Amino acid sequence: MVHDAMTRNRRLRFAIPALLAWLAAGSVALAQRDPAAGARLVQRLAAGVPQTVVVYGTSLTAGNLWPAQMQSWLTNTYAGPLTVINSGLSGKNSRDGTENLAAKVLAYRPDTVFIEFAINDAFTNYADASYNISVEQAKSNLLSMIDRILTNRSDTEIILQTMNQCWDDPPDTGVSARYRPQIAACYQNYRDAAAERGLLLIDHEPDWRALASNAPAVYQGYVSDGTHPTAAGHAAITMPLLKSKLVGAVRWLDASGRPGPALVEADVCVYGGSAAGVAATVEAARLGRSCVLLTPERHPGGLSANGLGWTDTGDTKAIGGLAREFYHRIHQHYQDTNAWSEETRAAYVSRSSKDPDDTNQLMYTFEPAAAAGVFENLLAEAGVTAINARLLRNGAGAKKNGKSIQEIATDDGKYFVRAGAFVDASYEGDLMAEAGVPYTVGREANTNYNETINGIETNRAANHQLPNGVDPYVEAGNPASGLLPGVEPAIGGPDGTGDARLQSYNFRMCLTDIASNRVMISQPAGYNENDYQILFRALAAGMASSFYSKSAMPNRKT
C-alpha cells in the first residue's frame, strides 16, 4: 500500500497540471455566477488569460499568508500571467473598506476581488467605542462594496470569505464572548450577501469551528496569537477549501440533453478503491482539482478497509506522505476510549507484538471499519465525489481520442465519467486493459528481460510449502483415482521459464474470539469440501500454522 500510493502521487503531481490546463481552457464558457462551477479566475488562468487579483480585508489578508499561498498555487498550476495586489487593512473594519475602496481596489481595475472584513466588523473592544459598528451596518457596508465594484467594472468577479474563529479572550477556545460577541452574525452577513448577489463564497469558519471543538490544542497552535492563523494553519485549513472552491465541484451534466445515464465531469477520475486510489484522489483534490473516485468496493480503501487490519511495515522510517497520515489518524482513532469496545487499550498493548508507536503517534494494526472511516474522512475533507460502480469491460467502457482516455462508462449503465486525466488504481489494472494498454498474465521468463529469478522457481522455494508426504490422490494411495483439486501433475517447466497462471486469490477475514461479537460463517453456495482435501491432508501431515495467522488487532480481533 505504501509504495503504490506514494508512487502514484508523485506521478500525479507532475502529470495533472498540464492536462488540466488543457481541460480548463475549454471551460471558460461556464456560467459566470454559478458558484458550483468554481471561479472564473481559475478558468481564465487555465486558458492563459492574464488576471489581476485584489485581496481586500483585515490583517488576516494584510499579513500576506494565505494570499501568498494562493498566488504560489495558482502560478505553479496554471499558465496565465497572474498579478496579486494585497490591499489588506490591518485593524480596520468594513467602514474603512468602503472609504478606501476607490484607492485600494477600483484603481487597479481587477478581474477578481476577494473580500473579508467580518472578523473586525464583529470586534467591540476598539479604544474609540464610536468605531464599533452594528451587524446591520456591516451588512450594508459589504453590499455597498459589492455594488460599487460591479458598477465600476461589471465583469469583475467578487469572492467573499468567512475566516477563522478567535480565542483572544482566554481561556475560551471558540468565539470570543467579550471581544467579538456578534461574530456569528457578521459571518452570516457574508453567507447572505453571497446568496443574494450570486457570488462565490468560501466559508472557512465552520472548518475552524470544528477544529476548535475537536482538537483545541491543534487549533490554538494554528492560531497562536489568538486571532491570526499561522502559515501552517492557513496551509492546513484555509487553503484546501479555497482551492476546491476556486476549482469548482464535480459537474453532473444530466441537463445536457443526453438520454439515459448521468454524465459526470471532473478534472481527475481515479478508478479503483484501493488505498492507492484514495491517496491519488485526495492528493489531486488537495492540489485543487475536482475529483471523482469510481470504486467497485462499497468501502474505499481496498484490503485495509475490507478485512486486512495488519500492515507488513518493514522499516517504518520509509513510510511517509499520505500513508503516514493514514497511520497517524489510526493512532488518533484508538486514543479515544470509546474506540475500545471489547478490551482496553492497555490490554491490547500488552498482547500486541507490533503496536502502537506512541512516540511517533502511528499505529499499524486496526479494525477494517476504523480504516474505512479514516479513508472516508480523507475523501470527504478533500471534497472528492465517490461513486460506487464498476467499469464496463466489454471493449466499450473507455472512450478515447487517440491514446488519451476521454470518458469511461460503468457496467450498471448509470454513469459516464468524463475527465481531463484518468488514474488506474485498481488492483488488476482493469482501466488500462479496457483502454487497450498491452499486458501480460502470469510469471515472465528470465529470458524476457535478461533477469535471474523470474518465472517458475523451485530451488529457492523455502517458505509457504506443504509438508512432505502429503498424498495427492483422490483416493489416498491410488494414482488411478486421479489428483485432488488444485494439484498439478508436474511443476510446469524448468526454473526460470514463464507461465500464464494467476497467483492465488484469497479472502482476508476479520475474526474474533469474543463469542458475543461473532457472526458465524455460513456455508457458501457451491461449496465442495473436496476442494479443500489437500489442506486437510497437509494438517494431518503436520502443517500447523503456515496457512493461518492470528496476528493481534484491536478489540480481540485478528
C-alpha positions in Angstrom: 0.0 0.0 0.0 2.7 2.4 0.9 4.9 2.3 -2.2 1.9 2.0 -4.5 0.2 5.1 -3.1 3.4 7.2 -2.9 4.5 6.4 -6.4 1.1 7.2 -7.9 1.1 10.5 -6.0 4.4 11.6 -7.4 3.4 10.8 -10.9 0.1 12.5 -10.5 1.8 15.7 -9.1 3.7 16.2 -12.3 1.1 14.9 -14.9 -2.0 16.7 -13.8 -1.2 20.4 -14.2 -0.5 20.3 -17.9 -3.6 18.1 -18.6 -5.9 20.3 -16.6 -4.7 23.5 -18.2 -5.9 21.9 -21.5 -9.1 20.8 -19.9 -10.0 24.1 -18.2 -9.2 26.1 -21.4 -12.4 24.7 -22.8 -14.4 25.6 -19.7 -14.3 29.4 -19.8 -17.9 29.5 -21.1 -19.3 28.0 -17.8 -21.9 30.1 -16.1 -20.2 33.1 -14.6 -22.2 33.3 -11.4 -22.6 29.6 -10.7 -20.7 29.0 -7.5 -20.6 25.3 -8.1 -18.7 25.9 -11.4 -15.8 27.4 -9.5 -14.1 30.7 -10.1 -13.6 32.4 -13.5 -10.2 33.3 -12.1 -9.1 29.7 -12.4 -10.8 29.1 -15.8 -9.2 32.2 -17.3 -5.7 31.4 -15.9 -6.0 27.9 -17.3 -6.9 29.4 -20.7 -3.7 31.6 -20.5 -5.6 34.8 -19.9 -3.7 37.4 -17.7 -5.5 38.1 -14.5 -5.3 40.9 -11.9 -6.5 39.9 -8.4 -7.0 42.3 -5.4 -7.3 40.7 -1.9 -9.1 43.1 0.4 -9.8 42.7 4.1 -8.4 42.8 7.6 -4.9 41.9 9.0 -5.8 38.3 8.1 -5.3 39.4 4.5 -2.7 42.1 5.1 -0.4 39.6 6.7 0.0 38.0 3.3 0.0 34.4 4.4 -3.0 32.9 2.6 -2.7 35.4 -0.3 0.9 34.3 -0.9 0.0 30.6 -0.6 -2.8 31.2 -3.1 -0.6 33.1 -5.5 2.0 30.4 -5.4 -0.5 27.6 -6.1 -2.1 29.5 -9.0 1.2 30.5 -10.5 2.6 27.0 -10.3 -0.6 25.3 -11.6 -2.0 27.5 -14.4 -0.4 29.1 -17.5 -2.0 32.5 -17.4 0.1 35.5 -16.0 -1.1 36.5 -12.6 -0.8 39.7 -10.6 -2.0 39.7 -7.0 -2.3 43.1 -5.2 -2.7 42.9 -1.4 -4.9 45.8 -0.2 -5.4 44.4 3.3 -6.1 47.0 6.1 -4.8 45.9 9.5 -7.1 46.7 12.4 -9.8 48.1 10.1 -13.4 47.1 9.5 -15.9 47.4 6.6 -16.4 51.1 7.3 -12.7 51.6 6.3 -13.3 49.1 3.4 -16.0 51.3 1.9 -13.9 54.5 2.5 -10.8 53.1 0.9 -12.4 51.1 -1.9 -11.6 53.5 -4.8 -7.8 53.7 -4.0 -7.3 50.2 -2.7 -9.5 48.2 -5.2 -11.1 50.1 -8.0 -7.9 51.9 -9.1 -6.4 48.5 -10.1 -9.3 47.5 -12.4 -9.2 44.0 -11.0 -10.5 40.9 -12.7 -11.2 39.3 -9.3 -11.6 40.7 -5.8 -11.5 38.7 -2.5 -13.3 40.4 0.4 -13.2 39.6 4.2 -13.9 42.1 6.9 -16.3 40.2 9.1 -13.8 39.3 11.8 -13.2 43.1 12.5 -16.8 44.1 12.0 -17.5 41.8 15.0 -14.8 43.4 17.2 -16.2 45.6 20.0 -13.1 46.4 22.0 -11.8 49.4 20.0 -10.3 52.1 22.1 -12.8 54.5 20.5 -16.2 52.9 21.2 -17.8 55.0 18.4 -15.7 53.0 15.9 -17.8 49.9 16.7 -20.4 49.1 14.0 -23.6 47.1 14.2 -24.3 43.9 12.3 -26.7 45.8 10.1 -24.1 48.4 9.3 -21.6 45.7 8.5 -24.1 44.1 6.0 -24.8 47.5 4.4 -21.1 48.2 4.0 -20.5 44.8 2.4 -23.3 45.2 -0.1 -22.1 48.8 -0.9 -18.6 47.5 -1.7 -20.0 44.7 -3.9 -22.3 47.1 -5.8 -19.6 49.7 -6.3 -17.1 47.2 -7.7 -19.7 45.9 -10.2 -20.8 49.3 -11.2 -17.1 50.3 -11.8 -16.5 47.1 -13.8 -19.4 44.8 -14.4 -17.4 41.7 -15.2 -15.3 41.7 -12.1 -15.5 38.5 -10.1 -16.2 39.0 -6.4 -15.4 36.2 -4.0 -16.5 36.5 -0.3 -14.7 34.7 2.5 -15.6 34.0 6.1 -12.4 33.4 8.1 -11.3 31.8 11.4 -12.7 31.9 14.9 -10.6 33.7 17.6 -9.6 32.9 21.2 -8.2 36.3 22.2 -10.4 36.1 25.3 -8.5 33.2 27.0 -9.3 30.5 28.0 -12.1 30.5 25.5 -11.3 28.2 22.5 -14.4 29.2 20.5 -15.9 32.5 19.6 -14.7 35.3 21.9 -17.7 36.3 24.0 -16.2 39.5 25.1 -14.3 40.9 22.1 -16.4 39.6 19.3 -19.9 38.8 20.6 -21.5 39.3 17.1 -19.0 37.3 15.0 -21.5 34.6 14.1 -24.0 37.2 12.8 -21.2 39.1 10.9 -20.1 35.8 9.2 -23.8 35.2 8.4 -23.8 38.5 6.6 -21.3 37.1 4.1 -23.3 33.9 3.5 -26.5 36.0 3.0 -24.7 38.5 0.7 -23.3 35.7 -1.4 -26.7 34.1 -1.8 -28.4 37.5 -2.6 -25.8 38.6 -5.2 -25.0 35.2 -6.7 -21.3 35.3 -5.6 -18.8 32.6 -4.8 -18.5 32.2 -1.0 -15.5 30.4 0.6 -16.9 29.7 4.0 -13.8 28.8 6.2 -15.5 29.5 9.6 -17.1 26.0 10.0 -13.8 24.3 9.5 -12.1 26.4 12.1 -15.0 26.0 14.5 -14.9 22.2 14.1 -11.1 22.2 14.7 -11.6 24.3 17.9 -14.1 21.8 19.2 -12.4 18.6 18.2 -8.8 19.4 18.6 -8.4 22.6 20.7 -4.6 22.2 21.2 -4.1 21.9 17.4 -6.5 24.8 16.9 -4.6 27.1 19.3 -1.3 26.1 17.8 -2.6 27.2 14.3 -4.0 30.5 15.8 -1.1 31.0 18.2 -1.8 34.7 18.9 -5.5 34.1 19.4 -6.6 35.9 16.2 -4.2 35.3 13.2 -3.7 31.8 11.8 -0.1 30.9 11.2 1.3 29.9 7.8 0.8 26.2 8.8 -2.7 27.0 9.9 -3.6 28.5 6.6 -1.9 25.7 4.7 -3.9 23.1 6.7 -7.3 24.7 7.0 -7.7 27.7 4.7 -6.0 26.5 1.5 -7.7 23.1 0.9 -11.2 24.7 0.9 -10.0 27.7 -1.1 -8.6 25.5 -3.8 -11.6 23.3 -4.0 -14.0 26.2 -4.2 -11.9 28.1 -6.8 -11.7 25.0 -9.0 -15.3 24.1 -8.5 -17.3 21.0 -7.8 -17.6 17.8 -9.9 -20.2 18.7 -12.5 -23.3 16.5 -13.0 -24.5 17.3 -16.5 -27.8 15.5 -16.5 -29.4 18.6 -18.0 -27.2 18.4 -21.1 -30.0 16.6 -23.1 -28.1 13.3 -23.0 -30.6 10.5 -22.5 -30.0 7.6 -20.1 -27.0 7.6 -17.7 -25.8 10.6 -15.8 -22.8 12.3 -17.3 -20.2 13.3 -14.7 -17.4 15.7 -15.5 -14.3 16.3 -13.4 -10.7 17.3 -13.7 -9.5 13.9 -12.5 -11.1 10.5 -12.4 -9.4 7.7 -10.4 -10.7 4.2 -11.0 -10.2 1.7 -8.2 -10.9 1.9 -4.5 -7.6 0.7 -3.3 -5.6 2.6 -0.7 -3.6 3.9 -3.7 -6.8 5.1 -5.3 -7.8 7.0 -2.2 -4.4 8.5 -1.9 -4.2 9.6 -5.6 -7.7 11.2 -5.4 -7.1 13.0 -2.1 -3.7 14.4 -3.3 -5.2 15.6 -6.6 -8.1 17.3 -4.7 -5.7 18.9 -2.3 -3.8 20.3 -5.3 -7.1 22.0 -6.2 -8.7 19.6 -8.7 -12.3 18.5 -8.9 -12.1 14.7 -8.5 -14.2 11.6 -8.9 -13.3 8.3 -7.3 -15.0 5.5 -9.1 -14.8 2.5 -6.8 -16.2 -1.0 -7.2 -15.8 -1.6 -3.5 -18.5 -0.5 -1.1 -15.8 0.8 1.3 -13.0 2.7 -0.4 -9.6 1.7 0.9 -9.0 -1.7 -0.6 -7.7 -4.5 1.5 -7.2 -2.2 4.6 -10.8 -1.2 4.7 -12.2 -4.6 3.8 -10.6 -7.2 6.0 -6.9 -6.8 6.4 -6.0 -4.9 9.6 -2.3 -5.9 9.9 0.3 -4.0 8.0 3.5 -5.5 6.8 5.6 -2.4 7.5 9.2 -3.4 7.2 11.2 -0.3 8.0 8.6 2.2 9.3 11.0 5.1 8.7 10.3 4.7 5.0 6.6 5.4 5.4 5.7 9.0 4.6 3.2 11.2 2.9 -0.4 10.2 2.9 0.4 6.7 4.1 1.9 8.1 7.2 -1.0 10.5 7.6 -3.3 7.4 7.4 -1.4 5.6 10.2 -1.4 8.7 12.3 -5.2 9.0 12.0 -5.5 5.4 13.0 -3.4 6.1 16.1 -5.7 9.1 16.9 -8.8 6.9 16.5 -7.6 4.5 19.1 -6.7 7.3 21.6 -10.4 7.6 22.1 -11.6 5.3 24.9 -14.9 4.9 23.0 -13.0 3.0 20.3 -12.3 0.2 22.7 -15.5 -1.9 23.0 -14.1 -5.4 23.7 -10.9 -4.7 25.6 -9.0 -1.8 27.0 -6.2 -0.1 25.1 -3.7 -1.2 27.8 -4.8 -4.8 27.4 -4.3 -4.6 23.7 -0.8 -3.0 24.0 0.2 -5.9 26.4 -0.6 -8.6 23.8 0.4 -6.8 20.6 3.8 -7.5 19.1 3.6 -4.5 16.8 1.6 -1.6 18.1 1.2 1.2 18.9 4.1 3.5 18.2 3.2 6.3 20.6 6.5 8.1 20.2 5.6 8.9 16.5 1.9 8.7 17.1 1.4 6.0 14.5 -0.4 2.7 14.6 -0.2 -0.1 12.0 -2.9 -2.6 13.2 -6.5 -1.7 13.2 -10.1 -2.9 12.6 -11.1 -2.6 9.0 -14.1 -0.5 10.0 -11.7 2.0 11.6 -9.6 2.1 8.4 -12.8 2.6 6.3 -13.7 5.6 8.5 -10.3 7.2 8.0 -10.4 6.7 4.2 -13.9 8.1 4.1 -12.9 11.2 6.1 -9.9 11.8 3.9 -12.1 11.8 0.8 -14.8 13.9 2.4 -12.4 16.5 3.7 -10.8 16.8 0.3 -14.2 17.3 -1.4 -13.9 14.1 -3.5 -17.0 12.7 -5.1 -17.1 8.9 -4.6 -19.2 6.7 -6.9 -19.8 3.1 -6.1 -19.7 1.4 -9.5 -17.6 -0.9 -11.7 -16.1 -0.2 -15.1 -17.8 -1.6 -18.1 -15.5 -4.3 -19.5 -16.8 -5.1 -23.0 -14.5 -3.1 -25.2 -16.7 0.0 -25.0 -16.0 1.0 -21.4 -13.3 3.5 -22.3 -13.8 6.2 -25.0 -10.5 7.5 -26.3 -9.2 10.3 -28.6 -6.0 8.8 -30.0 -4.2 7.3 -27.0 -5.9 9.5 -24.4 -8.9 8.4 -22.4 -11.7 10.9 -22.5 -14.7 9.1 -21.0 -15.4 5.9 -19.2 -18.7 4.0 -18.6 -19.9 1.9 -15.7 -21.3 -1.6 -16.1 -24.6 -0.8 -14.3 -25.5 1.7 -17.1 -25.8 4.6 -14.6 -22.8 6.7 -15.2 -20.4 8.1 -17.8 -17.4 9.9 -16.3 -15.5 12.5 -18.4 -12.2 13.8 -17.1 -9.0 15.5 -18.2 -6.9 12.9 -16.5 -7.5 9.3 -15.5 -5.7 7.2 -12.9 -6.0 3.4 -12.8 -5.6 2.4 -9.2 -7.4 -0.9 -9.4 -5.6 -4.0 -8.2 -5.9 -5.7 -11.6 -5.4 -2.8 -13.9 -8.9 -3.0 -15.4 -9.0 0.5 -16.8 -5.6 0.2 -18.6 -6.8 -3.1 -20.0 -10.1 -1.7 -21.2 -8.2 1.2 -22.8 -6.1 -1.2 -24.8 -2.8 -1.0 -22.8 -0.8 -4.2 -23.5 -0.4 -6.5 -20.5 0.8 -10.0 -19.7 -0.6 -12.6 -17.3 1.4 -14.9 -15.1 5.1 -15.2 -14.3 7.5 -13.9 -17.0 10.5 -15.9 -18.0 14.0 -14.8 -17.1 14.8 -14.5 -20.8 12.2 -11.9 -21.4 14.2 -9.1 -19.7 17.5 -10.7 -19.0 16.7 -11.4 -15.3 17.6 -14.1 -12.9 14.8 -15.0 -10.5 11.6 -14.6 -12.6 9.3 -17.4 -13.7 9.0 -20.8 -12.1 11.2 -21.2 -9.0 11.8 -24.4 -7.1 15.4 -24.1 -5.9 14.7 -21.1 -3.7 11.2 -22.2 -2.7 11.6 -22.4 1.1 8.5 -20.7 2.6 4.8 -21.4 2.4 5.3 -25.0 1.2 3.2 -28.1 2.0 5.0 -30.6 4.2 6.5 -33.7 2.6 4.4 -36.9 2.5 1.0 -35.4 1.6 -0.9 -37.9 -0.5 -2.1 -36.1 -3.7 -4.7 -38.6 -5.0 -8.5 -38.5 -4.6 -8.3 -42.0 -3.1 -5.2 -42.0 -0.9 -2.6 -44.2 -2.3 -4.4 -44.9 -5.6 -2.9 -42.9 -8.6 -5.7 -44.3 -10.8 -8.3 -42.3 -8.8 -6.8 -39.0 -10.1 -5.4 -36.0 -8.5 -7.1 -33.9 -5.8 -8.4 -30.4 -6.9 -5.6 -27.9 -7.0 -2.8 -30.5 -7.6 -0.9 -30.4 -10.9 0.8 -33.5 -12.3 4.1 -31.6 -12.9 5.9 -28.4 -11.8 5.1 -26.7 -15.1 8.6 -26.4 -16.5 12.3 -25.7 -15.7 13.2 -23.0 -13.2 13.2 -19.6 -14.9 10.6 -20.3 -17.5 7.3 -18.4 -17.7 3.7 -19.5 -17.4 0.3 -17.9 -17.8 -1.1 -18.6 -14.3 -2.7 -16.1 -11.9 -1.4 -16.2 -8.4 -3.9 -17.3 -5.8 -6.7 -15.1 -4.7 -7.8 -15.2 -1.1 -10.2 -13.8 1.4 -9.0 -11.5 4.2 -11.4 -12.1 7.1 -11.7 -10.2 10.4 -12.2 -12.8 13.1 -12.7 -12.6 16.9 -12.6 -14.8 20.0 -15.4 -12.8 21.7 -18.4 -15.0 21.3 -20.9 -12.2 21.7 -19.3 -10.3 18.8 -19.3 -13.2 16.3 -21.3 -13.7 13.2 -21.0 -17.4 12.3 -19.7 -18.2 8.9 -22.4 -19.9 6.8 -21.7 -22.4 4.1 -21.5 -20.6 0.7 -23.4 -21.8 -2.3 -21.4 -24.2 -4.4 -19.2 -25.3 -1.5 -17.4 -28.6 -2.1 -15.5 -29.9 0.8 -13.3 -32.0 -1.5 -11.8 -28.7 -2.9 -10.0 -28.5 0.5 -9.0 -32.1 0.9 -5.3 -31.2 0.2 -5.5 -28.8 3.2 -6.9 -31.5 5.5 -4.2 -33.9 4.5 -1.5 -31.3 5.0 -2.8 -30.7 8.5 -2.7 -34.5 9.1 0.9 -34.5 7.8 2.0 -31.9 10.4 1.4 -28.5 8.9 0.3 -26.4 11.9 0.1 -22.7 11.0 1.6 -21.6 7.7 -1.9 -21.3 6.2 -3.4 -19.3 9.1 -2.4 -16.3 11.1 -3.7 -14.9 14.4 -1.9 -11.6 14.4 -3.3 -9.3 17.1 -5.7 -6.5 16.1 -7.6 -4.2 18.5 -10.8 -5.3 20.3 -9.8 -9.0 20.4 -9.8 -9.4 16.6 -7.3 -10.9 14.2 
